[in-house]
């Protein structure tokens, strides 16, 4: 378990031109900006975004030799370790939180895994949330891109941008679409709140009390979503074995698996996996939602309903199929 001195790290992602920089500038100009360190990733030899933050954030580090999700993960580790060294030597004040802004083509999952698995950074930083901007003006074009699909699946908070340009109806339609694709995420209007300060929503927090629902298969992109709710407690050991086997068999196809589990304890157990990475389970102190187990699966080139059905079998429970559902 991580210690009390661990700081939150926010990964800010979103497709090209979707408004990441605008959202970050607004957040850093707010009351919650104090003590924020920012790392900006640019593709190409010259980075421009960091100049927009230099007068707002005291420490800005530019990673400028590639995309964070692939060739510069070592640079990300180095930059974060240098930040820790400066703080521990007294050369810089201790940052309260760190924001990493990725390129528009980055998959956030490997970035999160890099931080989580590093023996030094894992003890000092915890990815508090993955915030993804979704452009209401260009939603149709972006939704066809595999990078956009991976970003939405990995998101804890989805910020709808450019609602003023696209119109309220288009923004609302996009909000509903991304909520169907990732029911575990909080969907917000980027103009209405500091999305970087919003906590992630455990799956099931706003779920409807039904057995199996919201399976959505896009035959163009091959992405499907399914979620299931079980009313009785589950055995966490059995779920762990099931998840390990699932990732071994279908890891590349699983964009996200997130669960809020009733294990009989005073509070729920949060289970989270992104592709091949399983994050440390977290026990919440108490229930703020009805006491039941909810699991959300998002998959590409795999019917996500097969995942939720497999989960119910592993949990030793039987759920009714929605009318018309097929394997």
N, C-alpha and C positions, 0 to 999 in steps of 0.2 A: 504494500500500500504506500502511496506517496505521502510525504510529510506535510505539515501545516504550512511550510514556507513555499510551497509550490505556487507559481504564478499562472494565471490563465493565458493561453496563447490562442488568438483568433486567426483562422485562415479565411481570407477574403478572396473569393473566386467568382467566376462569371464569364460568359462568353465575350468575345471581342466586341468592344464598343457598348457593352451593356450598362455602363455607368458605375463601375467599381470605384474609380477615382473620385467621382462626384460624391458618392456615398461616404468614402473615407474622409474626404475634406470636410464634409458636414459633421461627421462624428468627431473629428479632431478639433473642430471649432467649438464643440459643446462643453458643458460643465464636467463631463466625465473624462475629458481628454488628458487630464494631468497624469504624468508618470507613464505615458504610453511611448513605447519604442516601436518604430515602424521599419519593416524590411520590404523593399519594393523589388519585384522581379520584372525585368524588361527583356524581350527578345531582340537581339541586335547589339551593335557595338555601343550605341549611345542611348542612354536612358534619360527620359525627360520627367517622368512622374515624380522622382524624388525631389526635384526642385520646387514642386508645388507644396511639399510638406516641410521643407527645411525651416520655414519661419513659424511653423505650428508645432511640430514635434521636435524635441531637443535632440533626439538621436535617430538618424535615418541611415540605413545601410542599403546599398544598391547591389543586387545580384544581377549582373548584366551579361553573363556569357551563356545564356540558354534558358530553357524552360525548367521551372522548379521541379516538375514531376519527373524529370529524367536526368539530364546531365549535370544539373547544379545542386543535387541534393547534398553533395559533400560541401559545397559552398554554403548552403543553408546551415548545416551543422557547424561549420567553422564560424560563420557570422554570429550564431547564437552563443557558441562557446566563448567567442571574443567578448560578447556583451556580458556574459557571466564573469569573465576574468576582470573586466573593467570595474564591475560593481564590487567584486570581492577585494580588489586592490584599493578601493576607495577613489579610483580615478573618475567614476561616474556614479550618480545616484541610482539607487535600485529602482528599476522599472516596475510599475504596478501591473502592467500587462504588456504583451507584445502582439502586434498585428503583422501578419505576413500577407501581402497582396501578391497574388499569382498573376501570370499572364492569362490571356483569354483562352488559350488552348490547353491549359494545365488540367490534369486530373488531380483533384485534391487528395485522393486516397493514399498514394505513395508518400506524399508530403507528411500527412498525419502519421503514417506508419514509421517514417524516418525519425520523427521527433519522439514518438512513443517508445521505440526500441533502442534509442541511443542511451548508453549507460550513464552518461553525464546529464544530458538534457531531460531524460525521463524523470529524474529526481528533482528537477528545478522548474519544469514547465509541464502544463497539462493542456491539451487542446480543449478549450472550453466550448467552442462551437466552430462549425464550418458555415460561413455566411456566403450565400451565392446570390448574385444579382441576376434577375431575369428581365429582359427588355420587352416591354409590352408592345412597342412599336414594330419590332422585328421578330415577334414570337414565332411565326410560322416558319421563317427561314432558319432560325436558330434551333428549333425543335428537331429538325432533320439531322443535326450534327451529332455524331457520337460523343464529342467532347461535352456538349451541352447536357446530354443525357447522363453522363457520368457525374457531372457537377451537380445536377439536380438530385441524383440518387444519393450523393454523399452529404448533402446539405442538412444542417440542423435548423438553420434559419434561411428562408428564401425571401429576398427583398424584391418586390415588383417595382421596376424603374420605368420612367418615361410614360407614366400614366397620363400626364398632362398632354403629351403629344399624341398618344394612341386613342385617348378617350376612355371614359369610365367603363363602358361596356367591354371594351377589349381588354382592359386591365383586369376586370373582374373575371372574364373568361380565362385569362392566363392564370390567375390565382387559383381558380377551380381546377384547371388542368394540372398544374404542378402539385396541387394537394392530392389529386388522384394518383399521380406518379410517385409521390413520396408522402404518405400519410403521417410519417413520423416527424415531419418538419413543421416549424411554425412559419406561416406565410404572412408577410407584413407589407405595407406600402412603404417604400423606401423614403418617402417624404415625411412620414408621420412619426418616426421614432429613430433613435440611435440603434440601428440593427446590430451593431457590434457589441452593444451592452445587453442585448436580450439573451436570456438563457435559453438553452435548448428545451424542447418540450418532449418529455418521455412519451413513447408511443402509447396510445390509448387514452391520453389526457382528454381528448375531445371526441373519442371514438363513439360511434353509435353502439348500443348494446345488442349486437346481432352476432350470429355465429361465424359466418364467413362472408366477406364483403369486399367491394371495391376492387375486384380484379379487373384490370384494364390492359388489354394487349394491343399494342400498336404494330400492325403487320408491316408497316413501312420501316420502322426502326428496330423491330424485334424486341422491344422492351415491354415487360409485363410487370404488374404489381398485384400483390395479393396480401390480405391481412386476415387474421383469425383471432377470435376471442374465446377463451376457455373460462368457465365459471368456477372450476375447482382448482386447488393448489397443484403445482407441478413439482416434480423432484428435480432440483438443480443439477444433480450428478448425471441423471439421464439426459437432461437437456444439453449438458456440456459434451457428453459423448456423441449425441446426435449432431451437434453443431460441428464438432471436429470432423466427423465422417462426411458431413455435407460439404464442408469447405474442401476436403481432400478430393471429393468426387467432382465437384462443380465450381470450384473457386473462381476461375476466370469469368464464369457466367453470372456470378452473384455480385451485383453492384452494391447491395446493402441488405443486411438483415439486422433488425433492431427489435428488441422485445422488452416489455415491462412485465415481470413475472411475479405471481403470487406463490411464494415458496413456504407460506405459513408463518413467516416472520412478521414483525411489527410494521415493516415497510417493504416496498417492492424491491426486486432485484432488476437492475437495468443491464441488459446484455446488448452488445453492439459489435457488429462485424462489417467490414468493408472489404470486399473481394477476399484476398487471402489473410487479411489481418483481423484478429479478434482482440478487442481492447479489454482491459482489466474490468471485470464486472464491478458494478457499484451498487451498494445497498443504500437506499434512501431511508431517511429516519421514519417517515410515516406516509400513509396513503392520502393523497389529495384527490383521488379519483375513486370510483367504485372498485372494490377489491376483486380483481380478476386478472387473468394473464392474457396479454395481447402481443401478437407478433406480426411484424410487417416485413415482407420480402419484396425486393425489387431485383429483377433478373433480366439479362439480355440473352437472347437465343435459347431461353429455357422458360417454360411456362411456370410462373411464380406460384401458381396454385398447387403444383406438385410439391413445392417447398412447404407450404402451410399444411397440406395434408400429411406430409411426412412428419411434421412437427407434432400434429395431433396424435398420430400413431405412436411416436416416441414418448409422448406424455401419457399414453395409456388412456386416451379419451377419444370419443367419437363425436363428430359434429355433423350436422345435417348439411347437405349440399344445397346451394341456392339453385333455384329452378333454371334449367338450361345450361348449367355449368358442364364443361367437358374437360377431360384430361388433356 
